[in-house]
């Protein structure tokens, strides 16, 4: 493999992006193996008003999606669970947009 890519749900001018859970780990794994990880993002997904990925609102899904299966409790009674719909991948090297490309190759 010579490169890896993803299409984000939201992106920022500094290169942070939010996408479905797992994008961060794909980017980290690519980095660990010296494989470039790129994002292909329409300009409409880039928010120039937010300063970092910490400012991206992350949807929290129903915790029962991870504590229950078919209505049956799988986790210990009373356990609290976080279930974010997205993760934030910080400072990508390169963001490819429909109108321009930003970052370093």
VOBA-728061 format. One record per residue: residue number from 1; residue in three letters; chain; y, z, x of N, C-alpha, C in turn. Coordinates in Angstrom, 1 decimal, always signed. Each point is the difference from the previous one (the first is absolute). Example, Ala and Ser with C-alpha at 12.3 -4.5 7.8 and 13.67 -1.06 7.14 Angstrom:
# VOBA-728061
{num=1; residuo=ALA; cadena=A; nnorth=-5.7; nup=+7.8; neast=+13.2; canorth=+1.2; caup=+0.0; caeast=-0.9; cnorth=+1.2; cup=+0.0; ceast=+0.9} .
{num=2; residuo=SER; cadena=A; nnorth=+1.1; nup=-0.7; neast=-0.4; canorth=+1.1; caup=+0.0; caeast=+0.9; cnorth=+1.1; cup=+0.8; ceast=-0.8} .
END
This chain:
# VOBA-728061
{num=1; residuo=UNK; cadena=A; nnorth=-1.1; nup=+0.0; neast=+0.8; canorth=+1.1; caup=+0.0; caeast=-0.8; cnorth=+1.2; cup=+0.0; ceast=+0.9} .
{num=2; residuo=UNK; cadena=A; nnorth=+1.0; nup=-0.8; neast=-0.3; canorth=+1.2; caup=-0.1; caeast=+0.8; cnorth=+1.2; cup=+0.6; ceast=-0.7} .
{num=3; residuo=UNK; cadena=A; nnorth=+0.0; nup=+0.2; neast=-1.3; canorth=+1.1; caup=+0.6; caeast=-0.8; cnorth=-0.5; cup=+0.5; ceast=-1.3} .
{num=4; residuo=UNK; cadena=A; nnorth=+0.8; nup=+0.8; neast=-0.6; canorth=-0.4; caup=+0.5; caeast=-1.4; cnorth=+1.3; cup=+0.1; ceast=-0.8} .
{num=5; residuo=UNK; cadena=A; nnorth=-0.1; nup=-0.2; neast=-1.3; canorth=+1.3; caup=+0.0; caeast=-0.8; cnorth=-0.3; cup=+0.7; ceast=-1.4} .
{num=6; residuo=UNK; cadena=A; nnorth=+1.1; nup=+0.3; neast=-0.6; canorth=+0.0; caup=+0.6; caeast=-1.4; cnorth=+1.2; cup=-0.5; ceast=-0.7} .
{num=7; residuo=UNK; cadena=A; nnorth=+0.0; nup=+0.1; neast=-1.3; canorth=+1.2; caup=-0.2; caeast=-0.8; cnorth=+0.4; cup=+1.3; ceast=-0.7} .
{num=8; residuo=UNK; cadena=A; nnorth=+1.2; nup=+0.5; neast=+0.3; canorth=+0.4; caup=+1.3; caeast=-0.5; cnorth=+0.5; cup=+0.0; ceast=-1.4} .
{num=9; residuo=UNK; cadena=A; nnorth=+0.0; nup=+1.2; neast=-0.7; canorth=+0.6; caup=+0.2; caeast=-1.2; cnorth=+1.5; cup=+0.1; ceast=+0.1} .
{num=10; residuo=UNK; cadena=A; nnorth=+0.4; nup=+0.7; neast=+1.1; canorth=+1.5; caup=+0.3; caeast=+0.3; cnorth=+0.1; cup=+0.0; ceast=+1.5} .
{num=11; residuo=UNK; cadena=A; nnorth=+1.2; nup=-0.3; neast=+0.5; canorth=+0.3; caup=+0.0; caeast=+1.4; cnorth=+1.4; cup=+0.4; ceast=+0.2} .
{num=12; residuo=UNK; cadena=A; nnorth=+0.3; nup=+0.4; neast=+1.3; canorth=+1.3; caup=+0.4; caeast=+0.3; cnorth=+0.5; cup=-0.8; ceast=+1.2} .
{num=13; residuo=UNK; cadena=A; nnorth=+1.3; nup=+0.0; neast=+0.3; canorth=+0.6; caup=-0.7; caeast=+1.1; cnorth=-0.5; cup=+0.5; ceast=+1.3} .
{num=14; residuo=UNK; cadena=A; nnorth=-0.4; nup=+1.2; neast=+0.1; canorth=-0.5; caup=+0.6; caeast=+1.3; cnorth=-1.5; cup=-0.4; ceast=+0.3} .
{num=15; residuo=UNK; cadena=A; nnorth=-0.6; nup=-0.7; neast=-0.9; canorth=-1.4; caup=-0.4; caeast=+0.2; cnorth=-1.1; cup=+0.9; ceast=-0.7} .
{num=16; residuo=UNK; cadena=A; nnorth=+0.4; nup=+1.1; neast=-0.6; canorth=-0.9; caup=+0.8; caeast=-0.8; cnorth=-0.4; cup=-0.7; ceast=-1.2} .
{num=17; residuo=UNK; cadena=A; nnorth=-1.2; nup=+0.1; neast=-0.4; canorth=-0.5; caup=-0.7; caeast=-1.3; cnorth=-0.9; cup=+1.0; ceast=-0.8} .
{num=18; residuo=UNK; cadena=A; nnorth=+0.0; nup=-0.2; neast=-1.3; canorth=-0.9; caup=+0.7; caeast=-0.8; cnorth=-0.9; cup=-1.0; ceast=-0.7} .
{num=19; residuo=UNK; cadena=A; nnorth=-1.3; nup=+0.4; neast=+0.0; canorth=-1.0; caup=-0.9; caeast=-0.5; cnorth=-1.2; cup=+0.8; ceast=-0.5} .
{num=20; residuo=UNK; cadena=A; nnorth=-0.9; nup=-0.6; neast=-0.7; canorth=-1.2; caup=+0.7; caeast=-0.5; cnorth=-0.6; cup=+0.9; ceast=+1.1} .
{num=21; residuo=UNK; cadena=A; nnorth=-0.6; nup=+1.1; neast=-0.4; canorth=-0.7; caup=+0.9; caeast=+1.0; cnorth=-0.9; cup=-0.8; ceast=+0.9} .
{num=22; residuo=UNK; cadena=A; nnorth=+0.1; nup=+0.3; neast=+1.3; canorth=-0.8; caup=-0.7; caeast=+1.0; cnorth=+0.7; cup=-0.9; ceast=+0.9} .
{num=23; residuo=UNK; cadena=A; nnorth=+1.2; nup=-0.4; neast=-0.3; canorth=+0.8; caup=-0.9; caeast=+0.9; cnorth=+0.4; cup=+0.7; ceast=+1.3} .
{num=24; residuo=UNK; cadena=A; nnorth=+0.4; nup=+1.3; neast=-0.1; canorth=+0.3; caup=+0.8; caeast=+1.2; cnorth=-1.2; cup=+0.0; ceast=+0.9} .
{num=25; residuo=UNK; cadena=A; nnorth=-1.1; nup=+0.2; neast=-0.5; canorth=-1.2; caup=+0.1; caeast=+0.9; cnorth=-0.4; cup=-1.3; ceast=+0.6} .
{num=26; residuo=UNK; cadena=A; nnorth=+0.2; nup=-1.1; neast=-0.8; canorth=-0.3; caup=-1.3; caeast=+0.6; cnorth=+1.0; cup=-0.3; ceast=+1.2} .
{num=27; residuo=UNK; cadena=A; nnorth=+1.3; nup=+0.4; neast=-0.2; canorth=+1.0; caup=-0.2; caeast=+1.0; cnorth=-0.3; cup=+0.8; ceast=+1.2} .
{num=28; residuo=UNK; cadena=A; nnorth=-0.4; nup=+1.3; neast=-0.2; canorth=-0.3; caup=+0.9; caeast=+1.1; cnorth=-1.3; cup=-0.5; ceast=+0.8} .
{num=29; residuo=UNK; cadena=A; nnorth=-0.9; nup=-0.5; neast=-0.7; canorth=-1.2; caup=-0.5; caeast=+0.6; cnorth=+0.3; cup=-1.3; ceast=+0.8} .
{num=30; residuo=UNK; cadena=A; nnorth=+0.8; nup=-0.9; neast=-0.5; canorth=+0.4; caup=-1.2; caeast=+0.7; cnorth=+0.8; cup=+0.4; ceast=+1.3} .
{num=31; residuo=UNK; cadena=A; nnorth=+0.9; nup=+1.0; neast=-0.1; canorth=+0.7; caup=+0.5; caeast=+1.1; cnorth=-0.9; cup=+0.5; ceast=+1.1} .
{num=32; residuo=UNK; cadena=A; nnorth=-1.0; nup=+0.8; neast=-0.4; canorth=-0.9; caup=+0.6; caeast=+1.0; cnorth=-0.8; cup=-1.0; ceast=+0.7} .
{num=33; residuo=UNK; cadena=A; nnorth=-0.2; nup=-1.2; neast=-0.6; canorth=-0.7; caup=-1.1; caeast=+0.7; cnorth=+0.9; cup=-1.1; ceast=+0.5} .
{num=34; residuo=UNK; cadena=A; nnorth=+1.3; nup=+0.3; neast=+0.1; canorth=+1.0; caup=-1.0; caeast=+0.5; cnorth=-0.1; cup=-1.3; ceast=-0.8} .
{num=35; residuo=UNK; cadena=A; nnorth=-0.2; nup=+0.1; neast=-1.3; canorth=+0.1; caup=-1.1; caeast=-0.9; cnorth=+1.3; cup=+0.0; ceast=-0.8} .
{num=36; residuo=UNK; cadena=A; nnorth=+0.8; nup=-1.0; neast=+0.1; canorth=+1.2; caup=+0.0; caeast=-0.8; cnorth=-0.2; cup=+0.2; ceast=-1.5} .
{num=37; residuo=UNK; cadena=A; nnorth=+0.8; nup=+0.8; neast=-0.6; canorth=-0.1; caup=+0.2; caeast=-1.5; cnorth=+1.3; cup=-0.4; ceast=-0.6} .
{num=38; residuo=UNK; cadena=A; nnorth=+0.0; nup=-1.0; neast=-0.8; canorth=+1.2; caup=-0.6; caeast=-0.6; cnorth=+0.0; cup=+0.2; ceast=-1.5} .
{num=39; residuo=UNK; cadena=A; nnorth=+1.2; nup=+0.0; neast=-0.6; canorth=+0.2; caup=+0.1; caeast=-1.4; cnorth=+0.7; cup=-1.3; ceast=-0.5} .
{num=40; residuo=UNK; cadena=A; nnorth=-0.6; nup=-0.6; neast=-1.0; canorth=+0.7; caup=-1.1; caeast=-0.7; cnorth=+0.6; cup=+0.5; ceast=-1.3} .
{num=41; residuo=UNK; cadena=A; nnorth=+1.4; nup=+0.0; neast=+0.0; canorth=+0.7; caup=+0.6; caeast=-1.1; cnorth=+1.1; cup=-0.9; ceast=-0.5} .
{num=42; residuo=UNK; cadena=A; nnorth=+0.0; nup=-0.2; neast=-1.3; canorth=+1.2; caup=-0.8; caeast=-0.5; cnorth=+1.2; cup=+0.9; ceast=+0.2} .
{num=43; residuo=UNK; cadena=A; nnorth=+1.1; nup=-0.7; neast=+0.2; canorth=+1.3; caup=+0.7; caeast=+0.2; cnorth=+0.3; cup=+1.0; ceast=-1.2} .
{num=44; residuo=UNK; cadena=A; nnorth=-0.5; nup=-0.4; neast=-1.2; canorth=+0.3; caup=+0.9; caeast=-1.1; cnorth=-0.7; cup=+1.4; ceast=+0.1} .
{num=45; residuo=UNK; cadena=A; nnorth=-1.0; nup=+0.1; neast=+0.8; canorth=-0.6; caup=+1.3; caeast=+0.2; cnorth=+0.6; cup=+0.9; ceast=+1.0} .
{num=46; residuo=UNK; cadena=A; nnorth=+1.0; nup=-0.5; neast=+0.8; canorth=+0.6; caup=+0.8; caeast=+1.0; cnorth=+1.3; cup=+0.7; ceast=-0.5} .
{num=47; residuo=UNK; cadena=A; nnorth=+0.0; nup=+1.3; neast=+0.1; canorth=+1.1; caup=+0.8; caeast=-0.6; cnorth=+0.9; cup=+0.4; ceast=+1.2} .
{num=48; residuo=UNK; cadena=A; nnorth=+1.1; nup=-0.6; neast=+0.1; canorth=+1.0; caup=+0.2; caeast=+1.1; cnorth=+0.7; cup=+1.4; ceast=-0.2} .
{num=49; residuo=UNK; cadena=A; nnorth=-0.1; nup=+0.7; neast=-1.1; canorth=+0.7; caup=+1.2; caeast=-0.2; cnorth=-0.8; cup=+1.3; ceast=+0.4} .
{num=50; residuo=UNK; cadena=A; nnorth=-1.2; nup=-0.1; neast=+0.2; canorth=-0.8; caup=+1.1; caeast=+0.4; cnorth=-0.1; cup=+0.0; ceast=+1.5} .
{num=51; residuo=UNK; cadena=A; nnorth=+0.1; nup=+1.2; neast=+0.6; canorth=+0.0; caup=+0.1; caeast=+1.5; cnorth=-1.4; cup=+0.1; ceast=+0.6} .
{num=52; residuo=UNK; cadena=A; nnorth=-1.0; nup=+0.6; neast=-0.7; canorth=-1.3; caup=+0.2; caeast=+0.6; cnorth=-1.0; cup=+0.0; ceast=-1.1} .
{num=53; residuo=UNK; cadena=A; nnorth=-1.3; nup=-0.1; neast=+0.4; canorth=-1.1; caup=+0.1; caeast=-0.9; cnorth=-0.1; cup=+1.3; ceast=-0.8} .
{num=54; residuo=UNK; cadena=A; nnorth=+0.7; nup=+1.1; neast=+0.6; canorth=+0.0; caup=+1.2; caeast=-0.7; cnorth=+0.8; cup=-0.1; ceast=-1.3} .
{num=55; residuo=UNK; cadena=A; nnorth=+0.9; nup=-1.0; neast=-0.1; canorth=+0.8; caup=-0.1; caeast=-1.2; cnorth=-0.7; cup=-0.9; ceast=-1.1} .
{num=56; residuo=UNK; cadena=A; nnorth=-1.1; nup=-0.6; neast=+0.3; canorth=-0.7; caup=-0.9; caeast=-1.0; cnorth=-0.7; cup=+0.9; ceast=-1.0} .
{num=57; residuo=UNK; cadena=A; nnorth=+0.4; nup=-0.2; neast=-1.3; canorth=-0.7; caup=+0.8; caeast=-1.0; cnorth=-1.5; cup=-0.4; ceast=-0.1} .
{num=58; residuo=UNK; cadena=A; nnorth=-0.9; nup=+1.0; neast=+0.2; canorth=-1.4; caup=-0.3; caeast=-0.1; cnorth=-0.6; cup=+0.5; ceast=-1.3} .
{num=59; residuo=UNK; cadena=A; nnorth=-0.6; nup=-0.9; neast=-0.8; canorth=-0.6; caup=+0.3; caeast=-1.2; cnorth=-1.2; cup=+0.9; ceast=+0.2} .
{num=60; residuo=UNK; cadena=A; nnorth=-0.1; nup=+1.1; neast=-0.7; canorth=-1.1; caup=+0.9; caeast=+0.0; cnorth=-0.9; cup=-0.2; ceast=-1.2} .
{num=61; residuo=UNK; cadena=A; nnorth=-1.2; nup=-0.4; neast=+0.2; canorth=-0.9; caup=-0.3; caeast=-1.0; cnorth=-0.7; cup=+1.3; ceast=-0.6} .
{num=62; residuo=UNK; cadena=A; nnorth=-0.7; nup=-0.1; neast=-1.1; canorth=-0.6; caup=+1.2; caeast=-0.6; cnorth=-1.0; cup=+0.6; ceast=+0.9} .
{num=63; residuo=UNK; cadena=A; nnorth=+0.2; nup=+1.3; neast=+0.4; canorth=-1.0; caup=+0.6; caeast=+0.9; cnorth=-1.4; cup=+0.0; ceast=-0.5} .
{num=64; residuo=UNK; cadena=A; nnorth=-0.2; nup=-0.1; neast=-1.3; canorth=-1.4; caup=-0.1; caeast=-0.5; cnorth=-0.7; cup=-1.2; ceast=+0.4} .
{num=65; residuo=UNK; cadena=A; nnorth=+0.7; nup=-1.0; neast=+0.5; canorth=-0.7; caup=-1.2; caeast=+0.4; cnorth=-0.8; cup=+0.2; ceast=+1.3} .
{num=66; residuo=UNK; cadena=A; nnorth=+0.3; nup=+1.1; neast=+0.7; canorth=-0.8; caup=+0.4; caeast=+1.2; cnorth=-0.7; cup=+1.3; ceast=-0.2} .
{num=67; residuo=UNK; cadena=A; nnorth=+0.3; nup=+0.8; neast=-1.0; canorth=-0.8; caup=+1.2; caeast=-0.2; cnorth=-1.0; cup=-0.1; ceast=-1.1} .
{num=68; residuo=UNK; cadena=A; nnorth=+0.0; nup=-1.0; neast=-0.7; canorth=-1.0; caup=-0.2; caeast=-1.1; cnorth=-0.6; cup=-1.4; ceast=+0.1} .
{num=69; residuo=UNK; cadena=A; nnorth=-1.2; nup=-0.1; neast=-0.6; canorth=-0.7; caup=-1.3; caeast=-0.2; cnorth=-0.6; cup=+0.0; ceast=-1.4} .
{num=70; residuo=UNK; cadena=A; nnorth=+0.4; nup=-1.0; neast=-0.8; canorth=-0.5; caup=-0.1; caeast=-1.3; cnorth=+0.2; cup=+1.3; ceast=-0.8} .
{num=71; residuo=UNK; cadena=A; nnorth=+1.2; nup=+0.6; neast=+0.2; canorth=+0.3; caup=+1.3; caeast=-0.7; cnorth=-0.7; cup=+1.2; ceast=+0.6} .
{num=72; residuo=UNK; cadena=A; nnorth=-0.8; nup=-0.1; neast=+1.0; canorth=-0.7; caup=+1.1; caeast=+0.6; cnorth=+0.7; cup=+0.5; ceast=+1.2} .
{num=73; residuo=UNK; cadena=A; nnorth=+0.3; nup=+1.2; neast=+0.1; canorth=+0.7; caup=+0.6; caeast=+1.2; cnorth=-0.9; cup=+0.0; ceast=+1.2} .
{num=74; residuo=UNK; cadena=A; nnorth=+0.5; nup=-0.6; neast=+1.1; canorth=-0.7; caup=-0.1; caeast=+1.2; cnorth=+0.5; cup=+1.0; ceast=+1.1} .
{num=75; residuo=UNK; cadena=A; nnorth=+1.3; nup=+0.3; neast=-0.1; canorth=+0.6; caup=+0.9; caeast=+0.9; cnorth=-0.2; cup=+1.5; ceast=-0.4} .
{num=76; residuo=UNK; cadena=A; nnorth=+0.2; nup=+0.9; neast=+0.8; canorth=-0.1; caup=+1.4; caeast=-0.4; cnorth=+1.1; cup=+0.3; ceast=-1.1} .
{num=77; residuo=UNK; cadena=A; nnorth=-0.3; nup=+0.8; neast=-0.9; canorth=+0.9; caup=+0.4; caeast=-1.1; cnorth=+1.3; cup=+0.5; ceast=+0.5} .
{num=78; residuo=UNK; cadena=A; nnorth=+1.1; nup=-0.6; neast=-0.5; canorth=+1.4; caup=+0.5; caeast=+0.4; cnorth=+0.5; cup=-0.7; ceast=+1.2} .
{num=79; residuo=UNK; cadena=A; nnorth=-0.8; nup=-0.9; neast=+0.7; canorth=+0.5; caup=-0.6; caeast=+1.2; cnorth=+1.1; cup=-1.0; ceast=-0.4} .
{num=80; residuo=UNK; cadena=A; nnorth=+1.1; nup=+0.0; neast=+0.9; canorth=+1.1; caup=-1.0; caeast=-0.2; cnorth=-0.3; cup=-1.2; ceast=+0.9} .
{num=81; residuo=UNK; cadena=A; nnorth=+0.4; nup=-1.2; neast=-0.6; canorth=-0.2; caup=-1.2; caeast=+0.8; cnorth=+1.2; cup=-0.8; ceast=+0.0} .
{num=82; residuo=UNK; cadena=A; nnorth=+0.3; nup=-0.7; neast=+1.1; canorth=+1.1; caup=-0.9; caeast=+0.0; cnorth=-0.7; cup=-1.4; ceast=+0.0} .
{num=83; residuo=UNK; cadena=A; nnorth=+0.6; nup=-0.9; neast=-0.7; canorth=-0.5; caup=-1.4; caeast=-0.2; cnorth=+1.1; cup=-1.0; ceast=+0.0} .
{num=84; residuo=UNK; cadena=A; nnorth=+0.6; nup=-0.2; neast=+1.2; canorth=+1.0; caup=-1.0; caeast=+0.1; cnorth=-0.5; cup=-1.5; ceast=-0.2} .
{num=85; residuo=UNK; cadena=A; nnorth=+0.8; nup=-0.8; neast=-0.6; canorth=-0.4; caup=-1.4; caeast=-0.3; cnorth=+0.3; cup=-0.9; ceast=+1.3} .
{num=86; residuo=UNK; cadena=A; nnorth=+0.9; nup=+0.5; neast=+0.8; canorth=+0.4; caup=-0.8; caeast=+1.2; cnorth=+0.0; cup=+0.9; ceast=+1.2} .
{num=87; residuo=UNK; cadena=A; nnorth=+0.0; nup=-0.6; neast=+1.2; canorth=+0.3; caup=+0.7; caeast=+1.2; cnorth=+1.1; cup=-0.8; ceast=+0.7} .
{num=88; residuo=UNK; cadena=A; nnorth=+0.7; nup=+0.7; neast=+0.9; canorth=+1.1; caup=-0.6; caeast=+0.8; cnorth=-0.5; cup=-0.3; ceast=+1.4} .
{num=89; residuo=UNK; cadena=A; nnorth=+0.2; nup=-1.2; neast=+0.4; canorth=-0.3; caup=-0.4; caeast=+1.4; cnorth=+1.3; cup=-0.1; ceast=+0.7} .
{num=90; residuo=UNK; cadena=A; nnorth=+0.3; nup=+0.8; neast=+1.0; canorth=+1.3; caup=+0.0; caeast=+0.7; cnorth=+0.1; cup=-1.0; ceast=+1.0} .
{num=91; residuo=UNK; cadena=A; nnorth=+1.2; nup=-0.5; neast=+0.2; canorth=+0.5; caup=-0.8; caeast=+1.1; cnorth=-0.9; cup=-1.1; ceast=+0.4} .
{num=92; residuo=UNK; cadena=A; nnorth=-0.3; nup=-0.9; neast=-0.9; canorth=-0.8; caup=-1.2; caeast=+0.4; cnorth=+0.7; cup=-0.9; ceast=+1.1} .
{num=93; residuo=UNK; cadena=A; nnorth=-0.8; nup=-0.6; neast=+0.8; canorth=+0.6; caup=-0.8; caeast=+1.1; cnorth=+0.7; cup=-1.3; ceast=-0.6} .
{num=94; residuo=UNK; cadena=A; nnorth=-0.6; nup=-0.5; neast=-1.1; canorth=+0.5; caup=-1.3; caeast=-0.4; cnorth=-0.2; cup=-0.1; ceast=-1.5} .
{num=95; residuo=UNK; cadena=A; nnorth=+1.1; nup=-0.4; neast=-0.7; canorth=+0.0; caup=-0.2; caeast=-1.5; cnorth=+0.3; cup=-1.4; ceast=-0.2} .
{num=96; residuo=UNK; cadena=A; nnorth=-0.9; nup=-0.8; neast=-0.6; canorth=+0.3; caup=-1.4; caeast=-0.3; cnorth=+0.4; cup=-0.1; ceast=-1.4} .
{num=97; residuo=UNK; cadena=A; nnorth=+1.2; nup=-0.6; neast=-0.2; canorth=+0.6; caup=-0.1; caeast=-1.4; cnorth=+0.0; cup=-1.5; ceast=-0.4} .
{num=98; residuo=UNK; cadena=A; nnorth=+0.3; nup=-0.2; neast=-1.2; canorth=+0.1; caup=-1.4; caeast=-0.5; cnorth=+1.2; cup=-0.7; ceast=+0.5} .
{num=99; residuo=UNK; cadena=A; nnorth=+1.1; nup=+0.7; neast=+0.4; canorth=+1.2; caup=-0.6; caeast=+0.5; cnorth=+0.2; cup=+0.2; ceast=+1.5} .
{num=100; residuo=UNK; cadena=A; nnorth=-0.7; nup=+1.0; neast=+0.6; canorth=+0.2; caup=+0.2; caeast=+1.5; cnorth=-1.1; cup=+0.9; ceast=+0.5} .
{num=101; residuo=UNK; cadena=A; nnorth=-0.1; nup=+0.2; neast=+1.3; canorth=-1.0; caup=+0.8; caeast=+0.6; cnorth=+0.8; cup=+1.1; ceast=+0.8} .
{num=102; residuo=UNK; cadena=A; nnorth=-0.4; nup=+1.2; neast=-0.1; canorth=+0.7; caup=+1.1; caeast=+0.7; cnorth=-1.0; cup=+0.7; ceast=+0.9} .
{num=103; residuo=UNK; cadena=A; nnorth=+0.5; nup=+0.5; neast=+1.1; canorth=-0.9; caup=+0.8; caeast=+0.9; cnorth=-0.4; cup=-0.7; ceast=+1.2} .
{num=104; residuo=UNK; cadena=A; nnorth=-0.9; nup=+0.6; neast=+0.8; canorth=-0.4; caup=-0.6; caeast=+1.2; cnorth=-1.4; cup=-0.6; ceast=-0.1} .
{num=105; residuo=UNK; cadena=A; nnorth=-0.3; nup=-1.1; neast=+0.7; canorth=-1.3; caup=-0.6; caeast=-0.2; cnorth=-1.1; cup=+0.9; ceast=+0.6} .
END
